[in-house]
């Protein structure tokens, strides 16, 4: 589970950086790298899924305190 948590954290951080760049500079580096096609949508979907997994990890950690 620790490996999954680290992978999800890295993907979530990359997603946060992507949204930060969109908000600050109106630059979408995901679309710049992968294009505005289905692959970019898959990347955004993965970021969303990892965010949901991180929420579960957060609540699991709170419950264990």
PDBQT receptor file of N, H, CA, C and O in Angstrom, charges set to zero:
ATOM      1  N   UNK A   1       0.815  -1.199   0.000  1.00  0.00    +0.000 N 
ATOM      2  CA  UNK A   1       0.000   0.000   0.000  1.00  0.00    +0.000 C 
ATOM      3  C   UNK A   1       0.854   1.256   0.000  1.00  0.00    +0.000 C 
ATOM      4  O   UNK A   1       0.454   2.280  -0.554  1.00  0.00    +0.000 OA
ATOM      5  N   UNK A   2       2.017   1.186   0.613  1.00  0.00    +0.000 N 
ATOM      6  H   UNK A   2       2.342   0.354   1.063  1.00  0.00    +0.000 HD
ATOM      7  CA  UNK A   2       2.881   2.354   0.665  1.00  0.00    +0.000 C 
ATOM      8  C   UNK A   2       3.325   2.780  -0.737  1.00  0.00    +0.000 C 
ATOM      9  O   UNK A   2       3.441   3.975  -1.010  1.00  0.00    +0.000 OA
ATOM     10  N   UNK A   3       3.569   1.826  -1.614  1.00  0.00    +0.000 N 
ATOM     11  H   UNK A   3       3.474   0.856  -1.392  1.00  0.00    +0.000 HD
ATOM     12  CA  UNK A   3       3.974   2.152  -2.987  1.00  0.00    +0.000 C 
ATOM     13  C   UNK A   3       2.839   2.849  -3.715  1.00  0.00    +0.000 C 
ATOM     14  O   UNK A   3       3.066   3.836  -4.415  1.00  0.00    +0.000 OA
ATOM     15  N   UNK A   4       1.608   2.344  -3.559  1.00  0.00    +0.000 N 
ATOM     16  H   UNK A   4       1.423   1.542  -2.990  1.00  0.00    +0.000 HD
ATOM     17  CA  UNK A   4       0.449   2.980  -4.177  1.00  0.00    +0.000 C 
ATOM     18  C   UNK A   4       0.281   4.407  -3.671  1.00  0.00    +0.000 C 
ATOM     19  O   UNK A   4      -0.031   5.306  -4.452  1.00  0.00    +0.000 OA
ATOM     20  N   UNK A   5       0.482   4.625  -2.384  1.00  0.00    +0.000 N 
ATOM     21  H   UNK A   5       0.735   3.895  -1.749  1.00  0.00    +0.000 HD
ATOM     22  CA  UNK A   5       0.359   5.961  -1.810  1.00  0.00    +0.000 C 
ATOM     23  C   UNK A   5       1.382   6.907  -2.419  1.00  0.00    +0.000 C 
ATOM     24  O   UNK A   5       1.056   8.053  -2.728  1.00  0.00    +0.000 OA
ATOM     25  N   UNK A   6       2.599   6.448  -2.595  1.00  0.00    +0.000 N 
ATOM     26  H   UNK A   6       2.864   5.517  -2.345  1.00  0.00    +0.000 HD
ATOM     27  CA  UNK A   6       3.646   7.304  -3.170  1.00  0.00    +0.000 C 
ATOM     28  C   UNK A   6       3.354   7.628  -4.627  1.00  0.00    +0.000 C 
ATOM     29  O   UNK A   6       3.546   8.763  -5.064  1.00  0.00    +0.000 OA
ATOM     30  N   UNK A   7       2.891   6.633  -5.379  1.00  0.00    +0.000 N 
ATOM     31  H   UNK A   7       2.735   5.711  -5.024  1.00  0.00    +0.000 HD
ATOM     32  CA  UNK A   7       2.550   6.872  -6.783  1.00  0.00    +0.000 C 
ATOM     33  C   UNK A   7       1.415   7.876  -6.883  1.00  0.00    +0.000 C 
ATOM     34  O   UNK A   7       1.469   8.806  -7.688  1.00  0.00    +0.000 OA
ATOM     35  N   UNK A   8       0.388   7.689  -6.065  1.00  0.00    +0.000 N 
ATOM     36  H   UNK A   8       0.344   6.933  -5.412  1.00  0.00    +0.000 HD
ATOM     37  CA  UNK A   8      -0.751   8.616  -6.078  1.00  0.00    +0.000 C 
ATOM     38  C   UNK A   8      -0.334  10.016  -5.672  1.00  0.00    +0.000 C 
ATOM     39  O   UNK A   8      -0.818  10.997  -6.237  1.00  0.00    +0.000 OA
ATOM     40  N   UNK A   9       0.547  10.117  -4.713  1.00  0.00    +0.000 N 
ATOM     41  H   UNK A   9       0.940   9.320  -4.254  1.00  0.00    +0.000 HD
ATOM     42  CA  UNK A   9       1.017  11.431  -4.281  1.00  0.00    +0.000 C 
ATOM     43  C   UNK A   9       1.779  12.133  -5.399  1.00  0.00    +0.000 C 
ATOM     44  O   UNK A   9       1.579  13.327  -5.622  1.00  0.00    +0.000 OA
ATOM     45  N   UNK A  10       2.644  11.419  -6.100  1.00  0.00    +0.000 N 
ATOM     46  H   UNK A  10       2.806  10.449  -5.919  1.00  0.00    +0.000 HD
ATOM     47  CA  UNK A  10       3.407  12.015  -7.203  1.00  0.00    +0.000 C 
ATOM     48  C   UNK A  10       2.478  12.477  -8.317  1.00  0.00    +0.000 C 
ATOM     49  O   UNK A  10       2.635  13.582  -8.836  1.00  0.00    +0.000 OA
ATOM     50  N   UNK A  11       1.509  11.639  -8.689  1.00  0.00    +0.000 N 
ATOM     51  H   UNK A  11       1.381  10.742  -8.267  1.00  0.00    +0.000 HD
ATOM     52  CA  UNK A  11       0.575  12.016  -9.747  1.00  0.00    +0.000 C 
ATOM     53  C   UNK A  11      -0.271  13.215  -9.323  1.00  0.00    +0.000 C 
ATOM     54  O   UNK A  11      -0.542  14.100 -10.135  1.00  0.00    +0.000 OA
ATOM     55  N   UNK A  12      -0.684  13.248  -8.070  1.00  0.00    +0.000 N 
ATOM     56  H   UNK A  12      -0.463  12.529  -7.411  1.00  0.00    +0.000 HD
ATOM     57  CA  UNK A  12      -1.461  14.379  -7.568  1.00  0.00    +0.000 C 
ATOM     58  C   UNK A  12      -0.638  15.665  -7.571  1.00  0.00    +0.000 C 
ATOM     59  O   UNK A  12      -1.160  16.729  -7.904  1.00  0.00    +0.000 OA
ATOM     60  N   UNK A  13       0.615  15.583  -7.213  1.00  0.00    +0.000 N 
ATOM     61  H   UNK A  13       1.039  14.718  -6.943  1.00  0.00    +0.000 HD
ATOM     62  CA  UNK A  13       1.495  16.763  -7.244  1.00  0.00    +0.000 C 
ATOM     63  C   UNK A  13       1.655  17.263  -8.670  1.00  0.00    +0.000 C 
ATOM     64  O   UNK A  13       1.601  18.469  -8.913  1.00  0.00    +0.000 OA
ATOM     65  N   UNK A  14       1.853  16.351  -9.618  1.00  0.00    +0.000 N 
ATOM     66  H   UNK A  14       1.897  15.371  -9.422  1.00  0.00    +0.000 HD
ATOM     67  CA  UNK A  14       1.974  16.756 -11.024  1.00  0.00    +0.000 C 
ATOM     68  C   UNK A  14       0.689  17.439 -11.478  1.00  0.00    +0.000 C 
ATOM     69  O   UNK A  14       0.732  18.448 -12.182  1.00  0.00    +0.000 OA
ATOM     70  N   UNK A  15      -0.457  16.884 -11.072  1.00  0.00    +0.000 N 
ATOM     71  H   UNK A  15      -0.491  16.064 -10.500  1.00  0.00    +0.000 HD
ATOM     72  CA  UNK A  15      -1.732  17.508 -11.416  1.00  0.00    +0.000 C 
ATOM     73  C   UNK A  15      -1.895  18.886 -10.804  1.00  0.00    +0.000 C 
ATOM     74  O   UNK A  15      -2.422  19.796 -11.442  1.00  0.00    +0.000 OA
ATOM     75  N   UNK A  16      -1.444  19.041  -9.568  1.00  0.00    +0.000 N 
ATOM     76  H   UNK A  16      -1.015  18.302  -9.049  1.00  0.00    +0.000 HD
ATOM     77  CA  UNK A  16      -1.527  20.353  -8.913  1.00  0.00    +0.000 C 
ATOM     78  C   UNK A  16      -0.643  21.374  -9.620  1.00  0.00    +0.000 C 
ATOM     79  O   UNK A  16      -1.031  22.531  -9.783  1.00  0.00    +0.000 OA
ATOM     80  N   UNK A  17       0.536  20.948 -10.035  1.00  0.00    +0.000 N 
ATOM     81  H   UNK A  17       0.852  20.009  -9.903  1.00  0.00    +0.000 HD
ATOM     82  CA  UNK A  17       1.427  21.848 -10.783  1.00  0.00    +0.000 C 
ATOM     83  C   UNK A  17       0.785  22.233 -12.109  1.00  0.00    +0.000 C 
ATOM     84  O   UNK A  17       0.854  23.390 -12.524  1.00  0.00    +0.000 OA
ATOM     85  N   UNK A  18       0.160  21.260 -12.776  1.00  0.00    +0.000 N 
ATOM     86  H   UNK A  18       0.105  20.320 -12.439  1.00  0.00    +0.000 HD
ATOM     87  CA  UNK A  18      -0.519  21.545 -14.045  1.00  0.00    +0.000 C 
ATOM     88  C   UNK A  18      -1.614  22.584 -13.858  1.00  0.00    +0.000 C 
ATOM     89  O   UNK A  18      -1.715  23.530 -14.638  1.00  0.00    +0.000 OA
ATOM     90  N   UNK A  19      -2.440  22.410 -12.821  1.00  0.00    +0.000 N 
ATOM     91  H   UNK A  19      -2.358  21.642 -12.187  1.00  0.00    +0.000 HD
ATOM     92  CA  UNK A  19      -3.505  23.386 -12.570  1.00  0.00    +0.000 C 
ATOM     93  C   UNK A  19      -2.944  24.739 -12.151  1.00  0.00    +0.000 C 
ATOM     94  O   UNK A  19      -3.511  25.777 -12.493  1.00  0.00    +0.000 OA
ATOM     95  N   UNK A  20      -1.844  24.736 -11.418  1.00  0.00    +0.000 N 
ATOM     96  H   UNK A  20      -1.384  23.893 -11.140  1.00  0.00    +0.000 HD
ATOM     97  CA  UNK A  20      -1.205  25.996 -11.055  1.00  0.00    +0.000 C 
ATOM     98  C   UNK A  20      -0.722  26.763 -12.276  1.00  0.00    +0.000 C 
ATOM     99  O   UNK A  20      -0.889  27.979 -12.365  1.00  0.00    +0.000 OA
ATOM    100  N   UNK A  21      -0.122  26.041 -13.216  1.00  0.00    +0.000 N 
ATOM    101  H   UNK A  21       0.013  25.053 -13.143  1.00  0.00    +0.000 HD
ATOM    102  CA  UNK A  21       0.337  26.689 -14.445  1.00  0.00    +0.000 C 
ATOM    103  C   UNK A  21      -0.829  27.220 -15.275  1.00  0.00    +0.000 C 
ATOM    104  O   UNK A  21      -0.728  28.281 -15.891  1.00  0.00    +0.000 OA
ATOM    105  N   UNK A  22      -1.937  26.476 -15.286  1.00  0.00    +0.000 N 
ATOM    106  H   UNK A  22      -2.019  25.615 -14.785  1.00  0.00    +0.000 HD
ATOM    107  CA  UNK A  22      -3.116  26.957 -16.007  1.00  0.00    +0.000 C 
ATOM    108  C   UNK A  22      -3.654  28.218 -15.340  1.00  0.00    +0.000 C 
ATOM    109  O   UNK A  22      -3.995  29.184 -16.022  1.00  0.00    +0.000 OA
ATOM    110  N   UNK A  23      -3.731  28.212 -14.020  1.00  0.00    +0.000 N 
ATOM    111  H   UNK A  23      -3.455  27.427 -13.466  1.00  0.00    +0.000 HD
ATOM    112  CA  UNK A  23      -4.272  29.362 -13.299  1.00  0.00    +0.000 C 
ATOM    113  C   UNK A  23      -3.398  30.598 -13.380  1.00  0.00    +0.000 C 
ATOM    114  O   UNK A  23      -3.905  31.710 -13.529  1.00  0.00    +0.000 OA
ATOM    115  N   UNK A  24      -2.080  30.413 -13.281  1.00  0.00    +0.000 N 
ATOM    116  H   UNK A  24      -1.669  29.509 -13.159  1.00  0.00    +0.000 HD
ATOM    117  CA  UNK A  24      -1.178  31.554 -13.246  1.00  0.00    +0.000 C 
ATOM    118  C   UNK A  24      -0.814  32.083 -14.631  1.00  0.00    +0.000 C 
ATOM    119  O   UNK A  24      -0.773  33.293 -14.853  1.00  0.00    +0.000 OA
ATOM    120  N   UNK A  25      -0.549  31.160 -15.564  1.00  0.00    +0.000 N 
ATOM    121  H   UNK A  25      -0.583  30.177 -15.384  1.00  0.00    +0.000 HD
ATOM    122  CA  UNK A  25       0.005  31.567 -16.851  1.00  0.00    +0.000 C 
ATOM    123  C   UNK A  25      -0.844  31.160 -18.050  1.00  0.00    +0.000 C 
ATOM    124  O   UNK A  25      -0.455  31.395 -19.193  1.00  0.00    +0.000 OA
ATOM    125  N   UNK A  26      -2.012  30.547 -17.795  1.00  0.00    +0.000 N 
ATOM    126  H   UNK A  26      -2.329  30.356 -16.866  1.00  0.00    +0.000 HD
ATOM    127  CA  UNK A  26      -2.866  30.049 -18.861  1.00  0.00    +0.000 C 
ATOM    128  C   UNK A  26      -2.083  29.123 -19.797  1.00  0.00    +0.000 C 
ATOM    129  O   UNK A  26      -2.264  29.163 -21.014  1.00  0.00    +0.000 OA
ATOM    130  N   UNK A  27      -1.213  28.292 -19.219  1.00  0.00    +0.000 N 
ATOM    131  H   UNK A  27      -1.065  28.260 -18.231  1.00  0.00    +0.000 HD
ATOM    132  CA  UNK A  27      -0.386  27.350 -19.977  1.00  0.00    +0.000 C 
ATOM    133  C   UNK A  27      -0.700  25.932 -19.517  1.00  0.00    +0.000 C 
ATOM    134  O   UNK A  27      -0.535  25.601 -18.343  1.00  0.00    +0.000 OA
ATOM    135  N   UNK A  28      -1.149  25.107 -20.439  1.00  0.00    +0.000 N 
ATOM    136  H   UNK A  28      -1.283  25.376 -21.392  1.00  0.00    +0.000 HD
ATOM    137  CA  UNK A  28      -1.505  23.730 -20.127  1.00  0.00    +0.000 C 
ATOM    138  C   UNK A  28      -0.382  22.820 -20.629  1.00  0.00    +0.000 C 
ATOM    139  O   UNK A  28      -0.334  22.487 -21.813  1.00  0.00    +0.000 OA
ATOM    140  N   UNK A  29       0.522  22.419 -19.728  1.00  0.00    +0.000 N 
ATOM    141  H   UNK A  29       0.483  22.689 -18.766  1.00  0.00    +0.000 HD
ATOM    142  CA  UNK A  29       1.666  21.627 -20.172  1.00  0.00    +0.000 C 
ATOM    143  C   UNK A  29       1.277  20.184 -20.481  1.00  0.00    +0.000 C 
ATOM    144  O   UNK A  29       1.999  19.509 -21.213  1.00  0.00    +0.000 OA
ATOM    145  N   UNK A  30       0.169  19.694 -19.952  1.00  0.00    +0.000 N 
ATOM    146  H   UNK A  30      -0.419  20.243 -19.357  1.00  0.00    +0.000 HD
ATOM    147  CA  UNK A  30      -0.297  18.357 -20.306  1.00  0.00    +0.000 C 
ATOM    148  C   UNK A  30      -0.685  18.320 -21.777  1.00  0.00    +0.000 C 
ATOM    149  O   UNK A  30      -0.292  17.405 -22.501  1.00  0.00    +0.000 OA
ATOM    150  N   UNK A  31      -1.450  19.303 -22.221  1.00  0.00    +0.000 N 
ATOM    151  H   UNK A  31      -1.770  20.047 -21.634  1.00  0.00    +0.000 HD
ATOM    152  CA  UNK A  31      -1.807  19.371 -23.631  1.00  0.00    +0.000 C 
ATOM    153  C   UNK A  31      -0.602  19.713 -24.497  1.00  0.00    +0.000 C 
ATOM    154  O   UNK A  31      -0.529  19.281 -25.647  1.00  0.00    +0.000 OA
ATOM    155  N   UNK A  32       0.341  20.480 -23.966  1.00  0.00    +0.000 N 
ATOM    156  H   UNK A  32       0.281  20.831 -23.031  1.00  0.00    +0.000 HD
ATOM    157  CA  UNK A  32       1.541  20.806 -24.741  1.00  0.00    +0.000 C 
ATOM    158  C   UNK A  32       2.387  19.556 -24.976  1.00  0.00    +0.000 C 
ATOM    159  O   UNK A  32       2.985  19.401 -26.041  1.00  0.00    +0.000 OA
ATOM    160  N   UNK A  33       2.439  18.671 -23.988  1.00  0.00    +0.000 N 
ATOM    161  H   UNK A  33       1.954  18.797 -23.123  1.00  0.00    +0.000 HD
ATOM    162  CA  UNK A  33       3.241  17.454 -24.119  1.00  0.00    +0.000 C 
ATOM    163  C   UNK A  33       2.490  16.384 -24.907  1.00  0.00    +0.000 C 
ATOM    164  O   UNK A  33       3.053  15.789 -25.825  1.00  0.00    +0.000 OA
ATOM    165  N   UNK A  34       1.227  16.133 -24.561  1.00  0.00    +0.000 N 
ATOM    166  H   UNK A  34       0.770  16.617 -23.815  1.00  0.00    +0.000 HD
ATOM    167  CA  UNK A  34       0.481  15.002 -25.119  1.00  0.00    +0.000 C 
ATOM    168  C   UNK A  34      -0.513  15.391 -26.198  1.00  0.00    +0.000 C 
ATOM    169  O   UNK A  34      -1.071  14.515 -26.858  1.00  0.00    +0.000 OA
ATOM    170  N   UNK A  35      -0.749  16.675 -26.393  1.00  0.00    +0.000 N 
ATOM    171  H   UNK A  35      -0.296  17.387 -25.857  1.00  0.00    +0.000 HD
ATOM    172  CA  UNK A  35      -1.743  17.112 -27.357  1.00  0.00    +0.000 C 
ATOM    173  C   UNK A  35      -3.128  17.137 -26.737  1.00  0.00    +0.000 C 
ATOM    174  O   UNK A  35      -3.339  16.609 -25.645  1.00  0.00    +0.000 OA
ATOM    175  N   UNK A  36      -4.058  17.745 -27.430  1.00  0.00    +0.000 N 
ATOM    176  H   UNK A  36      -3.886  18.174 -28.317  1.00  0.00    +0.000 HD
ATOM    177  CA  UNK A  36      -5.419  17.901 -26.910  1.00  0.00    +0.000 C 
ATOM    178  C   UNK A  36      -6.296  16.742 -27.377  1.00  0.00    +0.000 C 
ATOM    179  O   UNK A  36      -7.417  16.956 -27.839  1.00  0.00    +0.000 OA
ATOM    180  N   UNK A  37      -5.793  15.534 -27.258  1.00  0.00    +0.000 N 
ATOM    181  H   UNK A  37      -4.883  15.361 -26.882  1.00  0.00    +0.000 HD
ATOM    182  CA  UNK A  37      -6.546  14.374 -27.717  1.00  0.00    +0.000 C 
ATOM    183  C   UNK A  37      -6.961  13.494 -26.544  1.00  0.00    +0.000 C 
ATOM    184  O   UNK A  37      -6.962  13.934 -25.395  1.00  0.00    +0.000 OA
ATOM    185  N   UNK A  38      -7.303  12.283 -26.837  1.00  0.00    +0.000 N 
ATOM    186  H   UNK A  38      -7.302  11.925 -27.771  1.00  0.00    +0.000 HD
ATOM    187  CA  UNK A  38      -7.798  11.358 -25.820  1.00  0.00    +0.000 C 
ATOM    188  C   UNK A  38      -6.745  11.054 -24.760  1.00  0.00    +0.000 C 
ATOM    189  O   UNK A  38      -7.098  10.825 -23.603  1.00  0.00    +0.000 OA
ATOM    190  N   UNK A  39      -5.468  11.045 -25.120  1.00  0.00    +0.000 N 
ATOM    191  H   UNK A  39      -5.181  11.231 -26.060  1.00  0.00    +0.000 HD
ATOM    192  CA  UNK A  39      -4.419  10.721 -24.156  1.00  0.00    +0.000 C 
ATOM    193  C   UNK A  39      -4.345  11.760 -23.044  1.00  0.00    +0.000 C 
ATOM    194  O   UNK A  39      -4.122  11.408 -21.886  1.00  0.00    +0.000 OA
ATOM    195  N   UNK A  40      -4.528  13.022 -23.377  1.00  0.00    +0.000 N 
ATOM    196  H   UNK A  40      -4.709  13.308 -24.318  1.00  0.00    +0.000 HD
ATOM    197  CA  UNK A  40      -4.542  14.072 -22.349  1.00  0.00    +0.000 C 
ATOM    198  C   UNK A  40      -5.733  13.876 -21.414  1.00  0.00    +0.000 C 
ATOM    199  O   UNK A  40      -5.615  14.110 -20.211  1.00  0.00    +0.000 OA
ATOM    200  N   UNK A  41      -6.866  13.455 -21.941  1.00  0.00    +0.000 N 
ATOM    201  H   UNK A  41      -6.963  13.265 -22.918  1.00  0.00    +0.000 HD
ATOM    202  CA  UNK A  41      -8.036  13.182 -21.100  1.00  0.00    +0.000 C 
ATOM    203  C   UNK A  41      -7.766  12.023 -20.153  1.00  0.00    +0.000 C 
ATOM    204  O   UNK A  41      -8.219  12.033 -19.009  1.00  0.00    +0.000 OA
ATOM    205  N   UNK A  42      -7.026  11.020 -20.629  1.00  0.00    +0.000 N 
ATOM    206  H   UNK A  42      -6.658  11.011 -21.558  1.00  0.00    +0.000 HD
ATOM    207  CA  UNK A  42      -6.668   9.883 -19.772  1.00  0.00    +0.000 C 
ATOM    208  C   UNK A  42      -5.779  10.364 -18.630  1.00  0.00    +0.000 C 
ATOM    209  O   UNK A  42      -5.954   9.935 -17.490  1.00  0.00    +0.000 OA
ATOM    210  N   UNK A  43      -4.826  11.252 -18.922  1.00  0.00    +0.000 N 
ATOM    211  H   UNK A  43      -4.684  11.601 -19.849  1.00  0.00    +0.000 HD
ATOM    212  CA  UNK A  43      -3.943  11.800 -17.890  1.00  0.00    +0.000 C 
ATOM    213  C   UNK A  43      -4.769  12.540 -16.842  1.00  0.00    +0.000 C 
ATOM    214  O   UNK A  43      -4.567  12.341 -15.644  1.00  0.00    +0.000 OA
ATOM    215  N   UNK A  44      -5.698  13.394 -17.280  1.00  0.00    +0.000 N 
ATOM    216  H   UNK A  44      -5.862  13.556 -18.253  1.00  0.00    +0.000 HD
ATOM    217  CA  UNK A  44      -6.533  14.131 -16.329  1.00  0.00    +0.000 C 
ATOM    218  C   UNK A  44      -7.411  13.185 -15.506  1.00  0.00    +0.000 C 
ATOM    219  O   UNK A  44      -7.638  13.426 -14.321  1.00  0.00    +0.000 OA
ATOM    220  N   UNK A  45      -7.904  12.115 -16.126  1.00  0.00    +0.000 N 
ATOM    221  H   UNK A  45      -7.720  11.919 -17.089  1.00  0.00    +0.000 HD
ATOM    222  CA  UNK A  45      -8.707  11.135 -15.399  1.00  0.00    +0.000 C 
ATOM    223  C   UNK A  45      -7.873  10.440 -14.332  1.00  0.00    +0.000 C 
ATOM    224  O   UNK A  45      -8.343  10.242 -13.212  1.00  0.00    +0.000 OA
ATOM    225  N   UNK A  46      -6.637  10.067 -14.668  1.00  0.00    +0.000 N 
ATOM    226  H   UNK A  46      -6.255  10.228 -15.578  1.00  0.00    +0.000 HD
ATOM    227  CA  UNK A  46      -5.746   9.440 -13.697  1.00  0.00    +0.000 C 
ATOM    228  C   UNK A  46      -5.461  10.367 -12.524  1.00  0.00    +0.000 C 
ATOM    229  O   UNK A  46      -5.415   9.926 -11.375  1.00  0.00    +0.000 OA
ATOM    230  N   UNK A  47      -5.271  11.645 -12.809  1.00  0.00    +0.000 N 
ATOM    231  H   UNK A  47      -5.309  12.003 -13.742  1.00  0.00    +0.000 HD
ATOM    232  CA  UNK A  47      -5.035  12.613 -11.736  1.00  0.00    +0.000 C 
ATOM    233  C   UNK A  47      -6.260  12.690 -10.826  1.00  0.00    +0.000 C 
ATOM    234  O   UNK A  47      -6.119  12.759  -9.605  1.00  0.00    +0.000 OA
ATOM    235  N   UNK A  48      -7.454  12.679 -11.405  1.00  0.00    +0.000 N 
ATOM    236  H   UNK A  48      -7.569  12.623 -12.397  1.00  0.00    +0.000 HD
ATOM    237  CA  UNK A  48      -8.670  12.704 -10.602  1.00  0.00    +0.000 C 
ATOM    238  C   UNK A  48      -8.819  11.462  -9.734  1.00  0.00    +0.000 C 
ATOM    239  O   UNK A  48      -9.202  11.556  -8.568  1.00  0.00    +0.000 OA
ATOM    240  N   UNK A  49      -8.517  10.299 -10.303  1.00  0.00    +0.000 N 
ATOM    241  H   UNK A  49      -8.205  10.223 -11.251  1.00  0.00    +0.000 HD
ATOM    242  CA  UNK A  49      -8.607   9.052  -9.541  1.00  0.00    +0.000 C 
ATOM    243  C   UNK A  49      -7.610   9.045  -8.394  1.00  0.00    +0.000 C 
ATOM    244  O   UNK A  49      -7.941   8.632  -7.282  1.00  0.00    +0.000 OA
ATOM    245  N   UNK A  50      -6.383   9.502  -8.659  1.00  0.00    +0.000 N 
ATOM    246  H   UNK A  50      -6.113   9.837  -9.562  1.00  0.00    +0.000 HD
ATOM    247  CA  UNK A  50      -5.390   9.525  -7.584  1.00  0.00    +0.000 C 
ATOM    248  C   UNK A  50      -5.772  10.521  -6.496  1.00  0.00    +0.000 C 
ATOM    249  O   UNK A  50      -5.462  10.306  -5.325  1.00  0.00    +0.000 OA
ATOM    250  N   UNK A  51      -6.441  11.606  -6.870  1.00  0.00    +0.000 N 
ATOM    251  H   UNK A  51      -6.692  11.781  -7.822  1.00  0.00    +0.000 HD
ATOM    252  CA  UNK A  51      -6.941  12.534  -5.860  1.00  0.00    +0.000 C 
ATOM    253  C   UNK A  51      -7.960  11.873  -4.954  1.00  0.00    +0.000 C 
ATOM    254  O   UNK A  51      -7.942  12.079  -3.741  1.00  0.00    +0.000 OA
ATOM    255  N   UNK A  52      -8.851  11.076  -5.535  1.00  0.00    +0.000 N 
ATOM    256  H   UNK A  52      -8.865  10.908  -6.521  1.00  0.00    +0.000 HD
ATOM    257  CA  UNK A  52      -9.837  10.357  -4.733  1.00  0.00    +0.000 C 
ATOM    258  C   UNK A  52      -9.169   9.325  -3.828  1.00  0.00    +0.000 C 
ATOM    259  O   UNK A  52      -9.577   9.146  -2.680  1.00  0.00    +0.000 OA
ATOM    260  N   UNK A  53      -8.149   8.650  -4.339  1.00  0.00    +0.000 N 
ATOM    261  H   UNK A  53      -7.817   8.795  -5.272  1.00  0.00    +0.000 HD
ATOM    262  CA  UNK A  53      -7.410   7.696  -3.513  1.00  0.00    +0.000 C 
ATOM    263  C   UNK A  53      -6.730   8.425  -2.354  1.00  0.00    +0.000 C 
ATOM    264  O   UNK A  53      -6.701   7.919  -1.232  1.00  0.00    +0.000 OA
ATOM    265  N   UNK A  54      -6.189   9.603  -2.623  1.00  0.00    +0.000 N 
ATOM    266  H   UNK A  54      -6.212  10.013  -3.534  1.00  0.00    +0.000 HD
ATOM    267  CA  UNK A  54      -5.545  10.375  -1.560  1.00  0.00    +0.000 C 
ATOM    268  C   UNK A  54      -6.544  10.810  -0.492  1.00  0.00    +0.000 C 
ATOM    269  O   UNK A  54      -6.196  10.880   0.687  1.00  0.00    +0.000 OA
ATOM    270  N   UNK A  55      -7.767  11.099  -0.887  1.00  0.00    +0.000 N 
ATOM    271  H   UNK A  55      -8.050  11.043  -1.844  1.00  0.00    +0.000 HD
ATOM    272  CA  UNK A  55      -8.793  11.432   0.104  1.00  0.00    +0.000 C 
ATOM    273  C   UNK A  55      -9.037  10.232   1.012  1.00  0.00    +0.000 C 
ATOM    274  O   UNK A  55      -9.139  10.377   2.230  1.00  0.00    +0.000 OA
ATOM    275  N   UNK A  56      -9.130   9.049   0.412  1.00  0.00    +0.000 N 
ATOM    276  H   UNK A  56      -9.047   8.932  -0.578  1.00  0.00    +0.000 HD
ATOM    277  CA  UNK A  56      -9.306   7.836   1.207  1.00  0.00    +0.000 C 
ATOM    278  C   UNK A  56      -8.150   7.601   2.154  1.00  0.00    +0.000 C 
ATOM    279  O   UNK A  56      -8.357   7.206   3.302  1.00  0.00    +0.000 OA
ATOM    280  N   UNK A  57      -6.933   7.838   1.686  1.00  0.00    +0.000 N 
ATOM    281  H   UNK A  57      -6.765   8.159   0.754  1.00  0.00    +0.000 HD
ATOM    282  CA  UNK A  57      -5.745   7.680   2.532  1.00  0.00    +0.000 C 
ATOM    283  C   UNK A  57      -5.783   8.675   3.685  1.00  0.00    +0.000 C 
ATOM    284  O   UNK A  57      -5.429   8.326   4.811  1.00  0.00    +0.000 OA
ATOM    285  N   UNK A  58      -6.206   9.907   3.420  1.00  0.00    +0.000 N 
ATOM    286  H   UNK A  58      -6.493  10.191   2.506  1.00  0.00    +0.000 HD
ATOM    287  CA  UNK A  58      -6.300  10.929   4.458  1.00  0.00    +0.000 C 
ATOM    288  C   UNK A  58      -7.279  10.502   5.549  1.00  0.00    +0.000 C 
ATOM    289  O   UNK A  58      -6.962  10.574   6.737  1.00  0.00    +0.000 OA
ATOM    290  N   UNK A  59      -8.468  10.060   5.146  1.00  0.00    +0.000 N 
ATOM    291  H   UNK A  59      -8.726  10.002   4.181  1.00  0.00    +0.000 HD
ATOM    292  CA  UNK A  59      -9.461   9.663   6.142  1.00  0.00    +0.000 C 
ATOM    293  C   UNK A  59      -9.034   8.404   6.883  1.00  0.00    +0.000 C 
ATOM    294  O   UNK A  59      -9.333   8.261   8.069  1.00  0.00    +0.000 OA
ATOM    295  N   UNK A  60      -8.353   7.503   6.220  1.00  0.00    +0.000 N 
ATOM    296  H   UNK A  60      -8.110   7.620   5.257  1.00  0.00    +0.000 HD
ATOM    297  CA  UNK A  60      -7.838   6.303   6.881  1.00  0.00    +0.000 C 
ATOM    298  C   UNK A  60      -6.799   6.695   7.933  1.00  0.00    +0.000 C 
ATOM    299  O   UNK A  60      -6.763   6.123   9.022  1.00  0.00    +0.000 OA
ATOM    300  N   UNK A  61      -5.963   7.665   7.603  1.00  0.00    +0.000 N 
ATOM    301  H   UNK A  61      -5.992   8.131   6.718  1.00  0.00    +0.000 HD
ATOM    302  CA  UNK A  61      -4.936   8.137   8.553  1.00  0.00    +0.000 C 
ATOM    303  C   UNK A  61      -5.596   8.815   9.762  1.00  0.00    +0.000 C 
ATOM    304  O   UNK A  61      -5.176   8.606  10.900  1.00  0.00    +0.000 OA
ATOM    305  N   UNK A  62      -6.618   9.618   9.513  1.00  0.00    +0.000 N 
ATOM    306  H   UNK A  62      -6.960   9.788   8.589  1.00  0.00    +0.000 HD
ATOM    307  CA  UNK A  62      -7.324  10.298  10.602  1.00  0.00    +0.000 C 
ATOM    308  C   UNK A  62      -8.003   9.280  11.506  1.00  0.00    +0.000 C 
ATOM    309  O   UNK A  62      -8.000   9.439  12.727  1.00  0.00    +0.000 OA
ATOM    310  N   UNK A  63      -8.583   8.240  10.926  1.00  0.00    +0.000 N 
ATOM    311  H   UNK A  63      -8.585   8.111   9.934  1.00  0.00    +0.000 HD
ATOM    312  CA  UNK A  63      -9.273   7.222  11.694  1.00  0.00    +0.000 C 
ATOM    313  C   UNK A  63      -8.300   6.450  12.579  1.00  0.00    +0.000 C 
ATOM    314  O   UNK A  63      -8.682   5.986  13.653  1.00  0.00    +0.000 OA
ATOM    315  N   UNK A  64      -7.053   6.307  12.144  1.00  0.00    +0.000 N 
ATOM    316  H   UNK A  64      -6.743   6.684  11.271  1.00  0.00    +0.000 HD
ATOM    317  CA  UNK A  64      -6.054   5.541  12.902  1.00  0.00    +0.000 C 
ATOM    318  C   UNK A  64      -5.387   6.338  14.023  1.00  0.00    +0.000 C 
ATOM    319  O   UNK A  64      -4.603   5.783  14.793  1.00  0.00    +0.000 OA
ATOM    320  N   UNK A  65      -5.691   7.626  14.120  1.00  0.00    +0.000 N 
ATOM    321  H   UNK A  65      -6.328   8.077  13.494  1.00  0.00    +0.000 HD
ATOM    322  CA  UNK A  65      -5.059   8.449  15.166  1.00  0.00    +0.000 C 
ATOM    323  C   UNK A  65      -5.684   8.184  16.498  1.00  0.00    +0.000 C 
ATOM    324  O   UNK A  65      -5.285   8.781  17.498  1.00  0.00    +0.000 OA
TER     325      UNK A  65
